[in-house]
Amino acid sequence: MKRFCQTLKLVDDEGMIQKYVEAHAHVWPEVIQGQQEVGILHMQIFRHDRSLFMIMDTVDDFDFERDMARLATLPKQAEWEAYVSQFQGCAADARSDEKWQLMEKIFDSSQE
């Protein structure tokens, strides 16, 4: 299993942030299905104020660039990304990697 961690800042508007949180309480089934189809096993998003932190666990042969590009072509993915972009303060056609920034792991207690 591979793990990717990403971060993103939401717009500075508490009402919009709450709508973003609500949207993620009801993620479209096609979005989850698409994630699974490209090899995303599990995804979690955490929030502190405007900051988001995503943990994405994938199959071993997951290639971030290749598989995220493929995900973007699957049903409902572009529509979902356009919808949530209003809360993320970016263009409706922005790719996921233009919004979410990959983080570098700098510590792992299991490797000590």
C-alpha positions as CSV (number, residue, x, y, z in Angstrom):
1,M,0.0,0.0,0.0
2,K,1.1,3.5,-0.8
3,R,0.1,6.6,1.2
4,F,-0.1,10.2,-0.2
5,C,-0.7,13.2,2.0
6,Q,-1.9,16.5,0.6
7,T,-2.9,19.9,1.8
8,L,-5.2,22.7,0.6
9,K,-6.5,26.0,1.9
10,L,-10.2,26.8,1.6
11,V,-11.7,30.2,0.9
12,D,-11.8,32.6,3.8
13,D,-15.6,32.4,4.3
14,E,-17.1,30.3,7.1
15,G,-20.4,29.9,5.3
16,M,-18.6,28.5,2.3
17,I,-16.4,26.3,4.5
18,Q,-19.5,24.8,6.1
19,K,-21.0,24.1,2.7
20,Y,-17.8,22.3,1.7
21,V,-18.0,20.2,4.9
22,E,-21.6,19.4,4.1
23,A,-20.7,18.4,0.5
24,H,-18.3,15.9,1.9
25,A,-20.9,14.4,4.1
26,H,-22.7,13.4,0.9
27,V,-19.9,12.6,-1.7
28,W,-21.5,11.4,-4.9
29,P,-21.3,7.6,-5.3
30,E,-19.7,8.0,-8.7
31,V,-16.8,9.9,-7.2
32,I,-16.1,7.2,-4.7
33,Q,-16.5,4.5,-7.4
34,G,-14.0,6.4,-9.6
35,Q,-11.5,6.6,-6.8
36,Q,-11.7,2.8,-6.2
37,E,-11.4,2.1,-10.0
38,V,-8.0,3.9,-10.2
39,G,-6.7,2.2,-7.1
40,I,-7.5,4.6,-4.2
41,L,-8.3,2.3,-1.3
42,H,-9.2,4.8,1.3
43,M,-9.3,8.6,1.6
44,Q,-9.7,10.8,4.6
45,I,-9.9,14.6,4.8
46,F,-9.3,16.5,8.0
47,R,-9.9,20.2,8.6
48,H,-8.5,22.9,10.9
49,D,-10.0,26.4,10.2
50,R,-9.3,26.9,6.4
51,S,-6.6,24.2,6.2
52,L,-7.4,20.8,4.8
53,F,-5.2,17.7,5.2
54,M,-5.9,14.6,3.0
55,I,-4.6,11.1,3.5
56,M,-5.0,8.8,0.5
57,D,-4.1,5.1,0.7
58,T,-3.6,3.4,-2.6
59,V,-2.7,0.1,-4.2
60,D,1.0,-0.6,-4.5
61,D,1.3,0.1,-8.2
62,F,-0.6,3.4,-8.0
63,D,1.2,6.1,-10.0
64,F,0.1,9.5,-8.7
65,E,0.3,11.4,-12.0
66,R,-1.0,8.7,-14.2
67,D,-3.8,7.5,-12.0
68,M,-5.0,11.0,-10.9
69,A,-5.1,12.0,-14.6
70,R,-7.2,8.9,-15.3
71,L,-9.5,9.6,-12.4
72,A,-10.2,13.1,-13.8
73,T,-11.7,11.4,-17.0
74,L,-14.2,9.1,-15.2
75,P,-17.9,9.9,-14.9
76,K,-18.9,12.8,-12.6
77,Q,-15.3,13.5,-11.5
78,A,-14.9,16.8,-13.5
79,E,-18.4,17.9,-12.3
80,W,-17.4,17.2,-8.7
81,E,-14.1,19.0,-9.0
82,A,-15.9,22.0,-10.6
83,Y,-18.5,22.0,-7.8
84,V,-16.0,21.9,-4.9
85,S,-13.6,24.4,-6.6
86,Q,-15.9,27.3,-5.4
87,F,-15.0,26.4,-1.8
88,Q,-11.3,26.0,-2.7
89,G,-10.9,29.3,-4.3
90,C,-9.7,28.0,-7.7
91,A,-10.8,27.8,-11.3
92,A,-13.6,25.3,-11.9
93,D,-11.4,23.5,-14.4
94,A,-8.4,23.2,-12.1
95,R,-6.9,19.8,-11.9
96,S,-6.7,18.1,-8.5
97,D,-2.9,18.5,-8.5
98,E,-3.2,22.2,-9.1
99,K,-5.3,22.5,-6.0
100,W,-4.0,19.9,-3.6
101,Q,-0.3,20.0,-2.8
102,L,1.6,16.8,-2.0
103,M,3.3,16.8,1.3
104,E,6.7,15.4,2.1
105,K,6.9,12.9,4.9
106,I,9.6,14.0,7.4
107,F,9.0,11.7,10.3
108,D,7.7,8.1,10.8
109,S,8.0,6.6,14.3
110,S,7.6,3.1,12.9
111,Q,10.9,3.6,11.1
112,E,12.9,4.6,14.2
